[in-house]
Amino acid sequence: MRDRKSERHARTRAEILDAAWETARAEGLAGLTLRDVARRVGMQPPSLYSYFASKDAVYDAMFAQGCREFLEGQARTALTGDALADLKAVARYFIGFCTENPTRYQLLFQRTVPGFEPSAESFAVSEEGLKALRGMLAGIGVTDPEALDLLTALGTGLADQQISNDPGGDRWIRLIDEAMEMYFAHISKRMKAGDAP
């Protein structure tokens, strides 16, 4: 039998999350208030507590939702087995994901909300994406943690520059392939020299 009460609760939670994202895009992540979210869904602010225990619980649900969206898209990224082509594809996906929704990028990959830390459960979802990237690198023989750090720094650096200095444009997006070629040449050289296992 269907649990109609649970279904209504889940639909309302989803509506609240949609309203929270709309509010965050309009007011900034740190400017999100439960009063504004409640107004967008047509309820009194105290009623939100039937769905989320606190504003941090709303942020946490947004964080988990964003991480799941990232993982779904990452799973659809076509890899060819060619190391450089795959690095470019992964970087294009990551930077595209970040620049299509800067608010989501800020919540997932920056510390924009003072005092907010995702729950262990939500953070575990985000770690799946990093695990997949680590696995892709291991598939081309790169297991050095610094190589992963460098790759993520390049990706977030290009995303930050694009969002900050050319929103809606492609000034830094155009540099993705070149950045990945430089990165690949660097790690290949280190691997040959025996610096990276």
Backbone torsions as a table, in degrees:
resi	resn	phi	psi	omega
1	MET	NA	146.0	178.6
2	ARG	-74.2	141.7	174.6
3	ASP	-99.6	87.1	-174.1
4	ARG	-62.6	-33.7	179.3
5	LYS	-64.4	-44.4	177.9
6	SER	-64.9	-38.5	178.5
7	GLU	-63.7	-43.9	177.5
8	ARG	-62.8	-42.0	179.1
9	HIS	-60.5	-45.1	-179.5
10	ALA	-65.1	-40.3	178.7
11	ARG	-64.4	-41.8	179.8
12	THR	-66.8	-41.1	176.0
13	ARG	-58.1	-44.8	179.7
14	ALA	-62.8	-39.9	178.3
15	GLU	-64.7	-40.0	177.9
16	ILE	-64.0	-42.8	178.3
17	LEU	-62.2	-43.7	176.9
18	ASP	-58.1	-43.2	179.5
19	ALA	-66.0	-36.2	178.1
20	ALA	-64.4	-42.4	177.5
21	TRP	-63.5	-43.1	178.8
22	GLU	-60.5	-44.1	179.7
23	THR	-64.0	-43.8	-179.4
24	ALA	-64.2	-38.2	177.8
25	ARG	-66.0	-35.6	-177.8
26	ALA	-79.9	-38.7	-171.6
27	GLU	-110.4	-7.0	-172.7
28	GLY	89.9	150.7	-177.8
29	LEU	-57.5	-47.2	-177.4
30	ALA	-69.3	-19.3	179.9
31	GLY	-88.2	0.6	-179.8
32	LEU	-65.3	129.2	174.5
33	THR	-124.7	148.1	177.8
34	LEU	-65.5	-29.3	177.5
35	ARG	-62.0	-45.9	179.4
36	ASP	-66.6	-39.4	178.6
37	VAL	-63.9	-45.9	180.0
38	ALA	-60.1	-42.1	179.5
39	ARG	-60.1	-40.2	-178.9
40	ARG	-66.1	-29.9	-180.0
41	VAL	-99.5	1.5	175.7
42	GLY	74.2	37.8	176.5
43	MET	-133.7	166.6	176.9
44	GLN	-78.1	143.3	-178.4
45	PRO	-51.3	-41.7	179.8
46	PRO	-60.9	-26.2	-179.9
47	SER	-66.1	-25.2	179.3
48	LEU	-62.1	-27.7	-177.3
49	TYR	-69.0	-11.2	172.9
50	SER	-74.5	-16.5	-175.7
51	TYR	-114.8	-32.1	179.7
52	PHE	-139.6	132.7	-174.7
53	ALA	-70.5	-23.4	-175.8
54	SER	-164.5	173.6	175.8
55	LYS	-64.1	-37.5	177.2
56	ASP	-62.7	-32.1	176.8
57	ALA	-67.0	-33.9	174.9
58	VAL	-66.5	-48.1	177.1
59	TYR	-57.1	-41.2	-177.9
60	ASP	-63.8	-43.1	178.3
61	ALA	-65.4	-38.4	176.5
62	MET	-64.1	-42.6	179.4
63	PHE	-59.9	-48.7	-179.4
64	ALA	-62.9	-41.9	179.5
65	GLN	-62.6	-45.4	178.8
66	GLY	-62.1	-40.5	178.3
67	CYS	-64.5	-39.7	177.5
68	ARG	-64.7	-40.1	177.0
69	GLU	-61.2	-41.8	179.0
70	PHE	-61.7	-46.9	-178.3
71	LEU	-63.1	-39.9	179.5
72	GLU	-61.7	-44.7	178.4
73	GLY	-68.9	-38.6	179.4
74	GLN	-61.8	-38.6	-179.9
75	ALA	-66.3	-26.0	179.4
76	ARG	-87.5	-5.7	-179.6
77	THR	-69.5	119.2	-175.9
78	ALA	-76.3	119.5	176.7
79	LEU	-105.4	144.6	-172.7
80	THR	-107.2	-16.1	-172.9
81	GLY	95.0	-11.2	174.0
82	ASP	-86.9	115.7	-171.0
83	ALA	-54.7	-50.1	-177.0
84	LEU	-67.6	-42.8	178.9
85	ALA	-61.6	-39.6	179.9
86	ASP	-68.7	-39.1	175.8
87	LEU	-60.1	-43.1	179.2
88	LYS	-63.6	-43.0	-179.1
89	ALA	-63.7	-43.8	180.0
90	VAL	-64.7	-42.9	179.7
91	ALA	-66.2	-41.6	178.3
92	ARG	-61.1	-43.2	179.9
93	TYR	-62.9	-50.3	-176.8
94	PHE	-58.6	-49.7	-176.1
95	ILE	-69.2	-36.3	175.1
96	GLY	-63.1	-43.0	178.0
97	PHE	-59.9	-43.8	-178.1
98	CYS	-67.0	-44.9	-173.4
99	THR	-78.8	-20.4	179.8
100	GLU	-73.4	-20.4	-179.9
101	ASN	-149.2	83.0	-177.2
102	PRO	-57.2	-31.7	179.2
103	THR	-65.2	-44.2	178.3
104	ARG	-64.5	-40.9	177.6
105	TYR	-58.4	-45.3	-179.5
106	GLN	-61.2	-41.9	-178.6
107	LEU	-68.8	-40.9	-175.0
108	LEU	-80.1	-37.0	-168.3
109	PHE	-120.8	-0.1	176.5
110	GLN	-130.0	171.0	177.6
111	ARG	-109.3	71.9	-174.1
112	THR	-84.3	-29.8	-175.8
113	VAL	-97.4	111.2	-178.8
114	PRO	-55.8	127.8	175.2
115	GLY	82.6	-10.0	-178.7
116	PHE	-81.1	129.8	172.3
117	GLU	-129.1	129.0	178.1
118	PRO	-64.1	151.8	176.4
119	SER	-65.6	162.0	178.8
120	ALA	-58.7	-38.8	-179.8
121	GLU	-64.6	-45.4	179.4
122	SER	-68.8	-39.9	-179.5
123	PHE	-65.0	-32.8	177.8
124	ALA	-60.7	-34.3	177.2
125	VAL	-64.5	-43.1	-179.1
126	SER	-66.3	-33.2	-179.6
127	GLU	-67.7	-23.0	177.5
128	GLU	-62.2	-38.4	178.4
129	GLY	-64.5	-42.3	178.7
130	LEU	-67.4	-37.2	177.5
131	LYS	-62.2	-41.4	178.4
132	ALA	-64.3	-40.9	178.4
133	LEU	-65.9	-42.4	177.3
134	ARG	-59.9	-40.9	178.6
135	GLY	-65.5	-39.5	177.5
136	MET	-62.6	-43.2	178.5
137	LEU	-65.2	-41.6	178.7
138	ALA	-61.3	-32.7	178.4
139	GLY	-63.8	-21.6	176.2
140	ILE	-106.2	13.8	174.4
141	GLY	89.2	11.7	-178.2
142	VAL	-104.7	112.8	179.5
143	THR	-123.1	-1.3	179.4
144	ASP	-67.1	122.1	179.4
145	PRO	-57.2	-30.8	179.2
146	GLU	-66.9	-30.7	177.8
147	ALA	-66.4	-38.1	176.3
148	LEU	-67.5	-43.4	178.3
149	ASP	-59.3	-43.2	-179.5
150	LEU	-64.0	-42.0	180.0
151	LEU	-63.8	-44.4	-180.0
152	THR	-67.8	-33.8	177.1
153	ALA	-65.6	-40.3	177.5
154	LEU	-63.4	-44.9	-179.0
155	GLY	-63.1	-48.8	-179.3
156	THR	-69.7	-32.4	177.4
157	GLY	-62.9	-46.7	177.8
158	LEU	-64.7	-41.4	178.6
159	ALA	-63.0	-45.5	178.8
160	ASP	-58.1	-48.0	-178.7
161	GLN	-61.4	-42.9	-178.8
162	GLN	-64.2	-47.2	-178.5
163	ILE	-65.3	-42.4	-174.5
164	SER	-76.7	-38.7	-167.9
165	ASN	-113.1	-12.7	179.2
166	ASP	-151.0	54.9	-177.1
167	PRO	-58.1	131.4	-179.2
168	GLY	83.1	-8.4	-179.8
169	GLY	-98.9	-157.4	-178.6
170	ASP	-143.1	19.6	-175.8
171	ARG	-54.7	-46.2	180.0
172	TRP	-90.6	-26.4	175.2
173	ILE	-59.9	-36.7	179.3
174	ARG	-63.5	-17.7	-177.9
175	LEU	-90.3	-3.0	-174.8
176	ILE	-57.8	-52.0	-176.9
177	ASP	-61.1	-43.0	179.2
178	GLU	-63.8	-41.8	178.8
179	ALA	-62.5	-40.5	179.7
180	MET	-70.6	-33.3	175.6
181	GLU	-64.7	-43.0	177.6
182	MET	-64.0	-44.5	179.9
183	TYR	-61.1	-46.8	-178.1
184	PHE	-63.6	-41.9	177.7
185	ALA	-61.9	-40.8	-179.2
186	HIS	-64.8	-50.3	-177.2
187	ILE	-70.8	-30.9	176.9
188	SER	-63.7	-42.5	178.9
189	LYS	-63.5	-43.7	179.3
190	ARG	-64.7	-38.7	179.8
191	MET	-65.9	-41.0	178.4
192	LYS	-65.0	-35.0	-179.5
193	ALA	-79.8	-8.9	179.8
194	GLY	84.3	11.1	-180.0
195	ASP	-79.1	-25.9	-179.5
196	ALA	-121.6	121.2	-178.4
197	PRO	-63.9	NA	NA
